Amino acid sequence: MVRKADLILVMETLHKKAIEDNEPGARGKVFRLGEWGKFEITDPYQKDLSVFENSALLIEQGVNQWLTKF
């Protein structure tokens, strides 16, 4: 899937690094959702509801910023 993808959006820099380390050909097409706003999105798994809500808002913000680029 990574090889066939044109664009891969992730939440955190660690996610980006993991994909690129696993598949060097992915470099240049893996970006954070918060790339344009220069922010990371914390994985809310097993965290408080407030972290989940904040992550959801940042995901929405990141998607909207990406949409303006196309």
N, CA, C and O of each residue as an XYZ file, in Angstrom:
280
protein
N       0.831     -1.188      0.000
C       0.000      0.000      0.000
C       0.877      1.254      0.000
O       0.584      2.224     -0.698
N       1.938      1.226      0.776
C       2.821      2.396      0.868
C       3.428      2.708     -0.489
O       3.495      3.869     -0.891
N       3.864      1.693     -1.184
C       4.489      1.902     -2.500
C       3.527      2.482     -3.514
O       3.931      3.267     -4.373
N       2.266      2.112     -3.431
C       1.267      2.578     -4.396
C       0.688      3.946     -4.049
O       0.093      4.601     -4.905
N       0.856      4.376     -2.811
C       0.245      5.633     -2.353
C       0.975      6.840     -2.929
O       2.193      6.819     -3.101
N       0.227      7.876     -3.222
C       0.804      9.153     -3.654
C       1.073     10.059     -2.464
O       2.000     10.869     -2.482
N       0.256      9.914     -1.433
C       0.339     10.758     -0.242
C      -0.054      9.929      0.967
O      -1.059      9.218      0.948
N       0.754     10.028      2.026
C       0.466      9.333      3.274
C       0.483     10.376      4.382
O       1.494     11.045      4.597
N      -0.630     10.512      5.079
C      -0.739     11.484      6.162
C      -0.737     10.753      7.502
O      -1.473      9.787      7.702
N       0.099     11.231      8.407
C       0.226     10.625      9.729
C      -0.004     11.690     10.795
O      -0.091     12.879     10.488
N      -0.099     11.258     12.034
C      -0.373     12.194     13.120
C       0.892     12.740     13.770
O       0.924     13.899     14.184
N       1.926     11.921     13.864
C       3.122     12.320     14.613
C       4.385     12.088     13.784
O       4.398     11.255     12.878
N       5.433     12.821     14.099
C       6.714     12.653     13.443
C       7.231     11.227     13.612
O       7.853     10.679     12.702
N       6.975     10.623     14.776
C       7.400      9.239     15.001
C       6.739      8.277     14.017
O       7.366      7.311     13.582
N       5.488      8.531     13.665
C       4.793      7.697     12.686
C       5.470      7.843     11.324
O       5.701      6.857     10.625
N       5.781      9.074     10.963
C       6.439      9.353      9.685
C       7.773      8.621      9.609
O       8.080      7.962      8.616
N       8.555      8.748     10.669
C       9.867      8.111     10.707
C       9.752      6.593     10.603
O      10.538      5.958      9.900
N       8.780      6.009     11.297
C       8.589      4.557     11.269
C       8.272      4.068      9.857
O       8.809      3.053      9.413
N       7.411      4.782      9.161
C       7.065      4.396      7.788
C       8.275      4.539      6.876
O       8.569      3.638      6.091
N       8.968      5.648      6.971
C      10.128      5.883      6.108
C      11.271      4.916      6.416
O      11.985      4.500      5.504
N      11.452      4.556      7.679
C      12.482      3.586      8.036
C      12.143      2.204      7.487
O      13.022      1.464      7.042
N      10.860      1.870      7.525
C      10.394      0.564      7.058
C      10.355      0.492      5.530
O      10.574     -0.571      4.950
N      10.080      1.611      4.890
C       9.953      1.667      3.434
C      10.615      2.953      2.937
O       9.933      3.963      2.769
N      11.928      2.936      2.699
C      12.643      4.149      2.275
C      12.050      4.818      1.039
O      12.198      6.028      0.867
N      11.391      4.063      0.187
C      10.757      4.637     -1.000
C       9.592      5.558     -0.672
O       9.084      6.252     -1.553
N       9.171      5.570      0.569
C       8.054      6.426      0.987
C       8.492      7.868      1.226
O       7.658      8.770      1.305
N       9.797      8.081      1.340
C      10.288      9.444      1.600
C       9.783     10.397      0.519
O       9.822     10.100     -0.675
N       9.314     11.538      0.977
C       8.793     12.532      0.051
C       7.297     12.448     -0.163
O       6.706     13.322     -0.797
N       6.679     11.399      0.364
C       5.222     11.328      0.246
C       4.545     11.070      1.589
O       3.332     10.868      1.644
N       5.320     11.078      2.666
C       4.769     10.929      4.018
C       4.864     12.280      4.720
O       5.943     12.858      4.845
N       3.722     12.764      5.171
C       3.659     14.060      5.840
C       2.736     13.960      7.044
O       1.866     13.091      7.109
N       2.938     14.859      7.988
C       2.031     14.943      9.137
C       0.762     15.692      8.728
O       0.807     16.592      7.889
N      -0.347     15.321      9.317
C      -1.577     16.094      9.107
C      -1.360     17.543      9.499
O      -1.919     18.445      8.875
N      -0.562     17.775     10.515
C      -0.290     19.126     10.998
C       0.907     19.784     10.338
O       1.456     20.748     10.873
N       1.319     19.282      9.186
C       2.498     19.805      8.485
C       2.407     21.313      8.265
O       3.348     22.046      8.570
N       1.284     21.770      7.741
C       1.146     23.187      7.375
C       1.014     24.074      8.596
O       1.451     25.225      8.574
N       0.417     23.556      9.661
C       0.266     24.326     10.888
C       1.399     24.079     11.870
O       1.430     24.650     12.961
N       2.326     23.223     11.470
C       3.494     22.892     12.300
C       3.093     22.351     13.677
O       3.597     22.801     14.706
N       2.169     21.369     13.674
C       1.762     20.762     14.940
C       1.711     19.244     14.831
O       1.518     18.679     13.754
N       1.890     18.610     15.973
C       1.771     17.163     16.119
C       0.370     16.866     16.651
O      -0.247     17.714     17.296
N      -0.119     15.684     16.383
C      -1.406     15.255     16.922
C      -1.149     14.049     17.818
O      -0.742     12.988     17.346
N      -1.388     14.222     19.092
C      -1.164     13.167     20.067
C      -2.141     12.024     19.847
O      -3.337     12.245     19.654
N      -1.628     10.808     19.876
C      -2.486      9.634     19.787
C      -3.294      9.540     21.079
O      -2.709      9.406     22.153
N      -4.608      9.606     21.003
C      -5.422      9.635     22.223
C      -5.709      8.266     22.832
O      -6.416      8.170     23.835
N      -5.174      7.226     22.244
C      -5.461      5.870     22.720
C      -5.170      5.738     24.215
O      -4.066      6.033     24.673
N      -6.157      5.298     24.952
C      -6.111      5.059     26.399
C      -5.777      6.320     27.207
O      -5.205      6.236     28.293
N      -6.135      7.468     26.674
C      -5.918      8.716     27.401
C      -7.268      9.337     27.749
O      -8.316      8.839     27.339
N      -7.230     10.414     28.500
C      -8.451     11.100     28.916
C      -9.261     11.596     27.718
O      -8.735     11.797     26.623
N     -10.539     11.782     27.961
C     -11.442     12.284     26.926
C     -10.957     13.622     26.371
O     -11.098     13.878     25.175
N     -10.395     14.465     27.208
C      -9.918     15.773     26.747
C      -8.814     15.628     25.704
O      -8.732     16.439     24.782
N      -7.971     14.618     25.832
C      -6.918     14.376     24.839
C      -7.557     13.925     23.525
O      -7.154     14.368     22.450
N      -8.558     13.039     23.616
C      -9.287     12.587     22.432
C      -9.935     13.765     21.716
O      -9.831     13.896     20.496
N     -10.604     14.620     22.483
C     -11.291     15.774     21.884
C     -10.296     16.727     21.222
O     -10.558     17.240     20.135
N      -9.164     16.963     21.871
C      -8.150     17.832     21.292
C      -7.571     17.220     20.014
O      -7.360     17.921     19.024
N      -7.319     15.922     20.040
C      -6.799     15.245     18.851
C      -7.797     15.337     17.702
O      -7.407     15.576     16.560
N      -9.075     15.150     17.997
C     -10.109     15.244     16.964
C     -10.136     16.635     16.335
O     -10.265     16.765     15.118
N     -10.015     17.666     17.157
C      -9.988     19.038     16.633
C      -8.767     19.275     15.755
O      -8.861     19.916     14.708
N      -7.622     18.756     16.186
C      -6.402     18.931     15.397
C      -6.457     18.138     14.094
O      -5.944     18.595     13.073
N      -7.068     16.965     14.117
C      -7.242     16.191     12.882
C      -8.089     16.983     11.896
O      -7.751     17.089     10.717
N      -9.187     17.535     12.388
C     -10.053     18.344     11.521
C      -9.294     19.552     10.962
O      -9.389     19.860      9.775
N      -8.558     20.213     11.814
C      -7.775     21.375     11.383
C      -6.744     20.963     10.332
O      -6.595     21.634      9.311
N      -6.038     19.867     10.581
C      -5.026     19.403      9.637
C      -5.626     19.023      8.292
O      -5.073     19.370      7.249
N      -6.744     18.318      8.301
C      -7.413     17.934      7.047
C      -7.830     19.181      6.281
O      -7.624     19.267      5.071
N      -8.411     20.141      6.977
C      -8.827     21.374      6.308
C      -7.646     22.120      5.699
O      -7.765     22.685      4.611
N      -6.506     22.127      6.390
C      -5.319     22.784      5.841
C      -4.811     22.052      4.612
O      -4.395     22.689      3.645
N      -4.838     20.734      4.631
C      -4.415     19.973      3.461
C      -5.358     20.211      2.281
O      -4.908     20.303      1.139
N      -6.651     20.310      2.546
C      -7.609     20.532      1.465
C      -7.359     21.833      0.719
O      -7.628     21.925     -0.479
N      -6.844     22.841      1.422
C      -6.575     24.123      0.749
C      -5.370     24.034     -0.168
O      -5.154     24.926     -0.989
N      -4.579     22.972     -0.045
C      -3.377     22.814     -0.867
C      -3.646     22.124     -2.196
O      -2.771     22.069     -3.060
N      -4.859     21.596     -2.360
C      -5.193     20.875     -3.597
C      -6.200     21.611     -4.421
O      -6.587     21.139     -5.490
